[in-house]
Amino acid sequence: MDEVEIKFRVNDSAALLERARRAGFAEVTSPTHEFNTLYDTPDRKLRQRGQLLRLRQYGGHSILTQKSRPPDENALTDRYKRRIELETEVSDGDIMAQVLTTLGYGPVFRYEKYRAEWADGEGHLVLDETPLGTLAELEGEPAWIDRVAEQLSIHPAEYMTASYGTLFLEWKAATGHPAQNMTFAEMAVPVPASFVNSAN
């Protein structure tokens, strides 16, 4: 399955969600704590090939995801991030982690966030509270992304295509912080009480 998306930073979550409601979005998932682990070989073969292997655990669910660059990556402009995505739910995330380790894949990066998901029948809007601040994603067809972004008062100049791993590395370079993973604890960032309360 092709995944086409953009990220953007959010300064006012309440205002964004109010515009989303007016645009026809309805909440699919309330803020839920997600913990993500990326796996790779010791010599980072997956990263060298532009691939990603992720185990996501949230709300009692575990999802295994594999992403790769499409062969015609230049088919879209740099305004959008496009990946081929395969994913499936697994019944036991801890066992799946052991399987990956047994096969030679080890955890190389962990990141967490509180994610709420909204949909309008054509695409998805997700709102993420992360240790790097509040970000949102629009996932759908490019024309839909542009149309909805305009409805949400998001200018194309605000589009971001970087992964959370890349954003984390940029933050480390800018701050010199020793954190190795994008978690609230390692980055010494408090979780906003509104997200903690809504996720519990």
Beta strands, then each sheet from edge to edge (+ up, - down):
strand 1: 2-9
strand 2: 26-40
strand 3: 51-58
strand 4: 61-68
strand 5: 81-90
strand 6: 106-119
strand 7: 124-130
strand 8: 133-139
sheet 1: 1+ 5- 4+ 3- 2+ 6- 7+ 8- 1+
end
